[in-house]
Amino acid sequence: MPKRNQKGEVELTSVAGNALHGFHNADGSTNFVINDGSTYTGYNHRSGAINGVITTSRAATRHPNGSQYVILQADGVGYTPVG
């Protein structure tokens, strides 16, 4: 079961894409690799994490390259996936 914040949103942990991390972090949150929309494509990163592109809009859940859009939480303590 993924780790969730007080609002019920899935919590994400940003990881570097240069090592194997797997899908879940040790604290139960979901790992993701931040990209700019051109570096990595598709939902899954080769490290086992998901590819994430930072956005400020909740208009779409996926970047055109297949990455998951993510939003920085209002308190600045993590990210949540859009959708």
Phi and psi restraints in degrees (range 20) as a CNS / XPLOR table:
assign (resid 1 and name C) (resid 2 and name N)
       (resid 2 and name CA) (resid 2 and name C) 1.0 -70.4 20.0 2
assign (resid 2 and name N) (resid 2 and name CA)
       (resid 2 and name C) (resid 3 and name N) 1.0 150.8 20.0 2
assign (resid 2 and name C) (resid 3 and name N)
       (resid 3 and name CA) (resid 3 and name C) 1.0 -70.2 20.0 2
assign (resid 3 and name N) (resid 3 and name CA)
       (resid 3 and name C) (resid 4 and name N) 1.0 138.0 20.0 2
assign (resid 3 and name C) (resid 4 and name N)
       (resid 4 and name CA) (resid 4 and name C) 1.0 -125.7 20.0 2
assign (resid 4 and name N) (resid 4 and name CA)
       (resid 4 and name C) (resid 5 and name N) 1.0 151.3 20.0 2
assign (resid 4 and name C) (resid 5 and name N)
       (resid 5 and name CA) (resid 5 and name C) 1.0 -85.0 20.0 2
assign (resid 5 and name N) (resid 5 and name CA)
       (resid 5 and name C) (resid 6 and name N) 1.0 -175.6 20.0 2
assign (resid 5 and name C) (resid 6 and name N)
       (resid 6 and name CA) (resid 6 and name C) 1.0 -64.1 20.0 2
assign (resid 6 and name N) (resid 6 and name CA)
       (resid 6 and name C) (resid 7 and name N) 1.0 -22.6 20.0 2
assign (resid 6 and name C) (resid 7 and name N)
       (resid 7 and name CA) (resid 7 and name C) 1.0 -87.9 20.0 2
assign (resid 7 and name N) (resid 7 and name CA)
       (resid 7 and name C) (resid 8 and name N) 1.0 -1.8 20.0 2
assign (resid 7 and name C) (resid 8 and name N)
       (resid 8 and name CA) (resid 8 and name C) 1.0 89.5 20.0 2
assign (resid 8 and name N) (resid 8 and name CA)
       (resid 8 and name C) (resid 9 and name N) 1.0 5.2 20.0 2
assign (resid 8 and name C) (resid 9 and name N)
       (resid 9 and name CA) (resid 9 and name C) 1.0 -81.1 20.0 2
assign (resid 9 and name N) (resid 9 and name CA)
       (resid 9 and name C) (resid 10 and name N) 1.0 144.0 20.0 2
assign (resid 9 and name C) (resid 10 and name N)
       (resid 10 and name CA) (resid 10 and name C) 1.0 -67.6 20.0 2
assign (resid 10 and name N) (resid 10 and name CA)
       (resid 10 and name C) (resid 11 and name N) 1.0 131.3 20.0 2
assign (resid 10 and name C) (resid 11 and name N)
       (resid 11 and name CA) (resid 11 and name C) 1.0 -90.7 20.0 2
assign (resid 11 and name N) (resid 11 and name CA)
       (resid 11 and name C) (resid 12 and name N) 1.0 141.6 20.0 2
assign (resid 11 and name C) (resid 12 and name N)
       (resid 12 and name CA) (resid 12 and name C) 1.0 -117.5 20.0 2
assign (resid 12 and name N) (resid 12 and name CA)
       (resid 12 and name C) (resid 13 and name N) 1.0 148.7 20.0 2
assign (resid 12 and name C) (resid 13 and name N)
       (resid 13 and name CA) (resid 13 and name C) 1.0 -119.7 20.0 2
assign (resid 13 and name N) (resid 13 and name CA)
       (resid 13 and name C) (resid 14 and name N) 1.0 125.9 20.0 2
assign (resid 13 and name C) (resid 14 and name N)
       (resid 14 and name CA) (resid 14 and name C) 1.0 -77.0 20.0 2
assign (resid 14 and name N) (resid 14 and name CA)
       (resid 14 and name C) (resid 15 and name N) 1.0 128.4 20.0 2
assign (resid 14 and name C) (resid 15 and name N)
       (resid 15 and name CA) (resid 15 and name C) 1.0 -127.4 20.0 2
assign (resid 15 and name N) (resid 15 and name CA)
       (resid 15 and name C) (resid 16 and name N) 1.0 157.4 20.0 2
assign (resid 15 and name C) (resid 16 and name N)
       (resid 16 and name CA) (resid 16 and name C) 1.0 -74.7 20.0 2
assign (resid 16 and name N) (resid 16 and name CA)
       (resid 16 and name C) (resid 17 and name N) 1.0 150.1 20.0 2
assign (resid 16 and name C) (resid 17 and name N)
       (resid 17 and name CA) (resid 17 and name C) 1.0 -90.5 20.0 2
assign (resid 17 and name N) (resid 17 and name CA)
       (resid 17 and name C) (resid 18 and name N) 1.0 12.8 20.0 2
assign (resid 17 and name C) (resid 18 and name N)
       (resid 18 and name CA) (resid 18 and name C) 1.0 -97.0 20.0 2
assign (resid 18 and name N) (resid 18 and name CA)
       (resid 18 and name C) (resid 19 and name N) 1.0 6.4 20.0 2
assign (resid 18 and name C) (resid 19 and name N)
       (resid 19 and name CA) (resid 19 and name C) 1.0 -146.0 20.0 2
assign (resid 19 and name N) (resid 19 and name CA)
       (resid 19 and name C) (resid 20 and name N) 1.0 161.7 20.0 2
assign (resid 19 and name C) (resid 20 and name N)
       (resid 20 and name CA) (resid 20 and name C) 1.0 -74.3 20.0 2
assign (resid 20 and name N) (resid 20 and name CA)
       (resid 20 and name C) (resid 21 and name N) 1.0 128.1 20.0 2
assign (resid 20 and name C) (resid 21 and name N)
       (resid 21 and name CA) (resid 21 and name C) 1.0 -121.5 20.0 2
assign (resid 21 and name N) (resid 21 and name CA)
       (resid 21 and name C) (resid 22 and name N) 1.0 -27.0 20.0 2
assign (resid 21 and name C) (resid 22 and name N)
       (resid 22 and name CA) (resid 22 and name C) 1.0 81.7 20.0 2
assign (resid 22 and name N) (resid 22 and name CA)
       (resid 22 and name C) (resid 23 and name N) 1.0 175.4 20.0 2
assign (resid 22 and name C) (resid 23 and name N)
       (resid 23 and name CA) (resid 23 and name C) 1.0 -76.7 20.0 2
assign (resid 23 and name N) (resid 23 and name CA)
       (resid 23 and name C) (resid 24 and name N) 1.0 -38.9 20.0 2
assign (resid 23 and name C) (resid 24 and name N)
       (resid 24 and name CA) (resid 24 and name C) 1.0 -110.0 20.0 2
assign (resid 24 and name N) (resid 24 and name CA)
       (resid 24 and name C) (resid 25 and name N) 1.0 142.7 20.0 2
assign (resid 24 and name C) (resid 25 and name N)
       (resid 25 and name CA) (resid 25 and name C) 1.0 -81.0 20.0 2
assign (resid 25 and name N) (resid 25 and name CA)
       (resid 25 and name C) (resid 26 and name N) 1.0 165.6 20.0 2
assign (resid 25 and name C) (resid 26 and name N)
       (resid 26 and name CA) (resid 26 and name C) 1.0 -59.9 20.0 2
assign (resid 26 and name N) (resid 26 and name CA)
       (resid 26 and name C) (resid 27 and name N) 1.0 -28.8 20.0 2
assign (resid 26 and name C) (resid 27 and name N)
       (resid 27 and name CA) (resid 27 and name C) 1.0 -84.0 20.0 2
assign (resid 27 and name N) (resid 27 and name CA)
       (resid 27 and name C) (resid 28 and name N) 1.0 1.2 20.0 2
assign (resid 27 and name C) (resid 28 and name N)
       (resid 28 and name CA) (resid 28 and name C) 1.0 96.7 20.0 2
assign (resid 28 and name N) (resid 28 and name CA)
       (resid 28 and name C) (resid 29 and name N) 1.0 -11.9 20.0 2
assign (resid 28 and name C) (resid 29 and name N)
       (resid 29 and name CA) (resid 29 and name C) 1.0 -72.5 20.0 2
assign (resid 29 and name N) (resid 29 and name CA)
       (resid 29 and name C) (resid 30 and name N) 1.0 167.6 20.0 2
assign (resid 29 and name C) (resid 30 and name N)
       (resid 30 and name CA) (resid 30 and name C) 1.0 -95.0 20.0 2
assign (resid 30 and name N) (resid 30 and name CA)
       (resid 30 and name C) (resid 31 and name N) 1.0 131.0 20.0 2
assign (resid 30 and name C) (resid 31 and name N)
       (resid 31 and name CA) (resid 31 and name C) 1.0 -78.5 20.0 2
assign (resid 31 and name N) (resid 31 and name CA)
       (resid 31 and name C) (resid 32 and name N) 1.0 143.0 20.0 2
assign (resid 31 and name C) (resid 32 and name N)
       (resid 32 and name CA) (resid 32 and name C) 1.0 -146.8 20.0 2
assign (resid 32 and name N) (resid 32 and name CA)
       (resid 32 and name C) (resid 33 and name N) 1.0 154.5 20.0 2
assign (resid 32 and name C) (resid 33 and name N)
       (resid 33 and name CA) (resid 33 and name C) 1.0 -110.0 20.0 2
assign (resid 33 and name N) (resid 33 and name CA)
       (resid 33 and name C) (resid 34 and name N) 1.0 121.8 20.0 2
assign (resid 33 and name C) (resid 34 and name N)
       (resid 34 and name CA) (resid 34 and name C) 1.0 -73.1 20.0 2
assign (resid 34 and name N) (resid 34 and name CA)
       (resid 34 and name C) (resid 35 and name N) 1.0 131.9 20.0 2
assign (resid 34 and name C) (resid 35 and name N)
       (resid 35 and name CA) (resid 35 and name C) 1.0 -135.2 20.0 2
assign (resid 35 and name N) (resid 35 and name CA)
       (resid 35 and name C) (resid 36 and name N) 1.0 167.3 20.0 2
assign (resid 35 and name C) (resid 36 and name N)
       (resid 36 and name CA) (resid 36 and name C) 1.0 -94.6 20.0 2
assign (resid 36 and name N) (resid 36 and name CA)
       (resid 36 and name C) (resid 37 and name N) 1.0 7.8 20.0 2
assign (resid 36 and name C) (resid 37 and name N)
       (resid 37 and name CA) (resid 37 and name C) 1.0 95.1 20.0 2
assign (resid 37 and name N) (resid 37 and name CA)
       (resid 37 and name C) (resid 38 and name N) 1.0 -8.4 20.0 2
assign (resid 37 and name C) (resid 38 and name N)
       (resid 38 and name CA) (resid 38 and name C) 1.0 -120.6 20.0 2
assign (resid 38 and name N) (resid 38 and name CA)
       (resid 38 and name C) (resid 39 and name N) 1.0 -22.5 20.0 2
assign (resid 38 and name C) (resid 39 and name N)
       (resid 39 and name CA) (resid 39 and name C) 1.0 -71.5 20.0 2
assign (resid 39 and name N) (resid 39 and name CA)
       (resid 39 and name C) (resid 40 and name N) 1.0 -55.6 20.0 2
assign (resid 39 and name C) (resid 40 and name N)
       (resid 40 and name CA) (resid 40 and name C) 1.0 -116.9 20.0 2
assign (resid 40 and name N) (resid 40 and name CA)
       (resid 40 and name C) (resid 41 and name N) 1.0 149.2 20.0 2
assign (resid 40 and name C) (resid 41 and name N)
       (resid 41 and name CA) (resid 41 and name C) 1.0 -125.6 20.0 2
assign (resid 41 and name N) (resid 41 and name CA)
       (resid 41 and name C) (resid 42 and name N) 1.0 155.8 20.0 2
assign (resid 41 and name C) (resid 42 and name N)
       (resid 42 and name CA) (resid 42 and name C) 1.0 87.0 20.0 2
assign (resid 42 and name N) (resid 42 and name CA)
       (resid 42 and name C) (resid 43 and name N) 1.0 171.5 20.0 2
assign (resid 42 and name C) (resid 43 and name N)
       (resid 43 and name CA) (resid 43 and name C) 1.0 -77.0 20.0 2
assign (resid 43 and name N) (resid 43 and name CA)
       (resid 43 and name C) (resid 44 and name N) 1.0 -39.6 20.0 2
assign (resid 43 and name C) (resid 44 and name N)
       (resid 44 and name CA) (resid 44 and name C) 1.0 -98.1 20.0 2
assign (resid 44 and name N) (resid 44 and name CA)
       (resid 44 and name C) (resid 45 and name N) 1.0 133.7 20.0 2
assign (resid 44 and name C) (resid 45 and name N)
       (resid 45 and name CA) (resid 45 and name C) 1.0 -91.3 20.0 2
assign (resid 45 and name N) (resid 45 and name CA)
       (resid 45 and name C) (resid 46 and name N) 1.0 153.5 20.0 2
assign (resid 45 and name C) (resid 46 and name N)
       (resid 46 and name CA) (resid 46 and name C) 1.0 -64.3 20.0 2
assign (resid 46 and name N) (resid 46 and name CA)
       (resid 46 and name C) (resid 47 and name N) 1.0 -16.3 20.0 2
assign (resid 46 and name C) (resid 47 and name N)
       (resid 47 and name CA) (resid 47 and name C) 1.0 -79.7 20.0 2
assign (resid 47 and name N) (resid 47 and name CA)
       (resid 47 and name C) (resid 48 and name N) 1.0 -7.7 20.0 2
assign (resid 47 and name C) (resid 48 and name N)
       (resid 48 and name CA) (resid 48 and name C) 1.0 101.5 20.0 2
assign (resid 48 and name N) (resid 48 and name CA)
       (resid 48 and name C) (resid 49 and name N) 1.0 -14.9 20.0 2
assign (resid 48 and name C) (resid 49 and name N)
       (resid 49 and name CA) (resid 49 and name C) 1.0 -81.6 20.0 2
assign (resid 49 and name N) (resid 49 and name CA)
       (resid 49 and name C) (resid 50 and name N) 1.0 177.3 20.0 2
assign (resid 49 and name C) (resid 50 and name N)
       (resid 50 and name CA) (resid 50 and name C) 1.0 -97.0 20.0 2
assign (resid 50 and name N) (resid 50 and name CA)
       (resid 50 and name C) (resid 51 and name N) 1.0 154.4 20.0 2
assign (resid 50 and name C) (resid 51 and name N)
       (resid 51 and name CA) (resid 51 and name C) 1.0 -82.5 20.0 2
assign (resid 51 and name N) (resid 51 and name CA)
       (resid 51 and name C) (resid 52 and name N) 1.0 131.7 20.0 2
assign (resid 51 and name C) (resid 52 and name N)
       (resid 52 and name CA) (resid 52 and name C) 1.0 -127.6 20.0 2
assign (resid 52 and name N) (resid 52 and name CA)
       (resid 52 and name C) (resid 53 and name N) 1.0 138.4 20.0 2
assign (resid 52 and name C) (resid 53 and name N)
       (resid 53 and name CA) (resid 53 and name C) 1.0 -118.4 20.0 2
assign (resid 53 and name N) (resid 53 and name CA)
       (resid 53 and name C) (resid 54 and name N) 1.0 125.9 20.0 2
assign (resid 53 and name C) (resid 54 and name N)
       (resid 54 and name CA) (resid 54 and name C) 1.0 -70.3 20.0 2
assign (resid 54 and name N) (resid 54 and name CA)
       (resid 54 and name C) (resid 55 and name N) 1.0 137.1 20.0 2
assign (resid 54 and name C) (resid 55 and name N)
       (resid 55 and name CA) (resid 55 and name C) 1.0 -142.0 20.0 2
assign (resid 55 and name N) (resid 55 and name CA)
       (resid 55 and name C) (resid 56 and name N) 1.0 163.5 20.0 2
assign (resid 55 and name C) (resid 56 and name N)
       (resid 56 and name CA) (resid 56 and name C) 1.0 -111.8 20.0 2
assign (resid 56 and name N) (resid 56 and name CA)
       (resid 56 and name C) (resid 57 and name N) 1.0 0.8 20.0 2
assign (resid 56 and name C) (resid 57 and name N)
       (resid 57 and name CA) (resid 57 and name C) 1.0 -113.7 20.0 2
assign (resid 57 and name N) (resid 57 and name CA)
       (resid 57 and name C) (resid 58 and name N) 1.0 147.3 20.0 2
assign (resid 57 and name C) (resid 58 and name N)
       (resid 58 and name CA) (resid 58 and name C) 1.0 -102.7 20.0 2
assign (resid 58 and name N) (resid 58 and name CA)
       (resid 58 and name C) (resid 59 and name N) 1.0 20.1 20.0 2
assign (resid 58 and name C) (resid 59 and name N)
       (resid 59 and name CA) (resid 59 and name C) 1.0 -70.3 20.0 2
assign (resid 59 and name N) (resid 59 and name CA)
       (resid 59 and name C) (resid 60 and name N) 1.0 -30.4 20.0 2
assign (resid 59 and name C) (resid 60 and name N)
       (resid 60 and name CA) (resid 60 and name C) 1.0 -140.2 20.0 2
assign (resid 60 and name N) (resid 60 and name CA)
       (resid 60 and name C) (resid 61 and name N) 1.0 150.9 20.0 2
assign (resid 60 and name C) (resid 61 and name N)
       (resid 61 and name CA) (resid 61 and name C) 1.0 -92.8 20.0 2
assign (resid 61 and name N) (resid 61 and name CA)
       (resid 61 and name C) (resid 62 and name N) 1.0 -23.4 20.0 2
assign (resid 61 and name C) (resid 62 and name N)
       (resid 62 and name CA) (resid 62 and name C) 1.0 -125.0 20.0 2
assign (resid 62 and name N) (resid 62 and name CA)
       (resid 62 and name C) (resid 63 and name N) 1.0 140.8 20.0 2
assign (resid 62 and name C) (resid 63 and name N)
       (resid 63 and name CA) (resid 63 and name C) 1.0 -69.6 20.0 2
assign (resid 63 and name N) (resid 63 and name CA)
       (resid 63 and name C) (resid 64 and name N) 1.0 153.6 20.0 2
assign (resid 63 and name C) (resid 64 and name N)
       (resid 64 and name CA) (resid 64 and name C) 1.0 -55.3 20.0 2
assign (resid 64 and name N) (resid 64 and name CA)
       (resid 64 and name C) (resid 65 and name N) 1.0 -23.4 20.0 2
assign (resid 64 and name C) (resid 65 and name N)
       (resid 65 and name CA) (resid 65 and name C) 1.0 -86.0 20.0 2
assign (resid 65 and name N) (resid 65 and name CA)
       (resid 65 and name C) (resid 66 and name N) 1.0 1.5 20.0 2
assign (resid 65 and name C) (resid 66 and name N)
       (resid 66 and name CA) (resid 66 and name C) 1.0 101.6 20.0 2
assign (resid 66 and name N) (resid 66 and name CA)
       (resid 66 and name C) (resid 67 and name N) 1.0 -10.4 20.0 2
assign (resid 66 and name C) (resid 67 and name N)
       (resid 67 and name CA) (resid 67 and name C) 1.0 -68.6 20.0 2
assign (resid 67 and name N) (resid 67 and name CA)
       (resid 67 and name C) (resid 68 and name N) 1.0 154.6 20.0 2
assign (resid 67 and name C) (resid 68 and name N)
       (resid 68 and name CA) (resid 68 and name C) 1.0 -79.9 20.0 2
assign (resid 68 and name N) (resid 68 and name CA)
       (resid 68 and name C) (resid 69 and name N) 1.0 129.4 20.0 2
assign (resid 68 and name C) (resid 69 and name N)
       (resid 69 and name CA) (resid 69 and name C) 1.0 -73.6 20.0 2
assign (resid 69 and name N) (resid 69 and name CA)
       (resid 69 and name C) (resid 70 and name N) 1.0 138.9 20.0 2
assign (resid 69 and name C) (resid 70 and name N)
       (resid 70 and name CA) (resid 70 and name C) 1.0 -131.8 20.0 2
assign (resid 70 and name N) (resid 70 and name CA)
       (resid 70 and name C) (resid 71 and name N) 1.0 150.7 20.0 2
assign (resid 70 and name C) (resid 71 and name N)
       (resid 71 and name CA) (resid 71 and name C) 1.0 -120.3 20.0 2
assign (resid 71 and name N) (resid 71 and name CA)
       (resid 71 and name C) (resid 72 and name N) 1.0 136.0 20.0 2
assign (resid 71 and name C) (resid 72 and name N)
       (resid 72 and name CA) (resid 72 and name C) 1.0 -67.4 20.0 2
assign (resid 72 and name N) (resid 72 and name CA)
       (resid 72 and name C) (resid 73 and name N) 1.0 130.7 20.0 2
assign (resid 72 and name C) (resid 73 and name N)
       (resid 73 and name CA) (resid 73 and name C) 1.0 -62.8 20.0 2
assign (resid 73 and name N) (resid 73 and name CA)
       (resid 73 and name C) (resid 74 and name N) 1.0 151.7 20.0 2
assign (resid 73 and name C) (resid 74 and name N)
       (resid 74 and name CA) (resid 74 and name C) 1.0 -57.7 20.0 2
assign (resid 74 and name N) (resid 74 and name CA)
       (resid 74 and name C) (resid 75 and name N) 1.0 -33.0 20.0 2
assign (resid 74 and name C) (resid 75 and name N)
       (resid 75 and name CA) (resid 75 and name C) 1.0 -83.2 20.0 2
assign (resid 75 and name N) (resid 75 and name CA)
       (resid 75 and name C) (resid 76 and name N) 1.0 -1.8 20.0 2
assign (resid 75 and name C) (resid 76 and name N)
       (resid 76 and name CA) (resid 76 and name C) 1.0 75.2 20.0 2
assign (resid 76 and name N) (resid 76 and name CA)
       (resid 76 and name C) (resid 77 and name N) 1.0 11.5 20.0 2
assign (resid 76 and name C) (resid 77 and name N)
       (resid 77 and name CA) (resid 77 and name C) 1.0 -107.0 20.0 2
assign (resid 77 and name N) (resid 77 and name CA)
       (resid 77 and name C) (resid 78 and name N) 1.0 45.0 20.0 2
assign (resid 77 and name C) (resid 78 and name N)
       (resid 78 and name CA) (resid 78 and name C) 1.0 135.0 20.0 2
assign (resid 78 and name N) (resid 78 and name CA)
       (resid 78 and name C) (resid 79 and name N) 1.0 -178.2 20.0 2
assign (resid 78 and name C) (resid 79 and name N)
       (resid 79 and name CA) (resid 79 and name C) 1.0 -125.4 20.0 2
assign (resid 79 and name N) (resid 79 and name CA)
       (resid 79 and name C) (resid 80 and name N) 1.0 155.4 20.0 2
assign (resid 79 and name C) (resid 80 and name N)
       (resid 80 and name CA) (resid 80 and name C) 1.0 -131.1 20.0 2
assign (resid 80 and name N) (resid 80 and name CA)
       (resid 80 and name C) (resid 81 and name N) 1.0 144.5 20.0 2
assign (resid 80 and name C) (resid 81 and name N)
       (resid 81 and name CA) (resid 81 and name C) 1.0 -71.6 20.0 2
assign (resid 81 and name N) (resid 81 and name CA)
       (resid 81 and name C) (resid 82 and name N) 1.0 148.0 20.0 2
assign (resid 81 and name C) (resid 82 and name N)
       (resid 82 and name CA) (resid 82 and name C) 1.0 -78.7 20.0 2
assign (resid 82 and name N) (resid 82 and name CA)
       (resid 82 and name C) (resid 83 and name N) 1.0 134.9 20.0 2
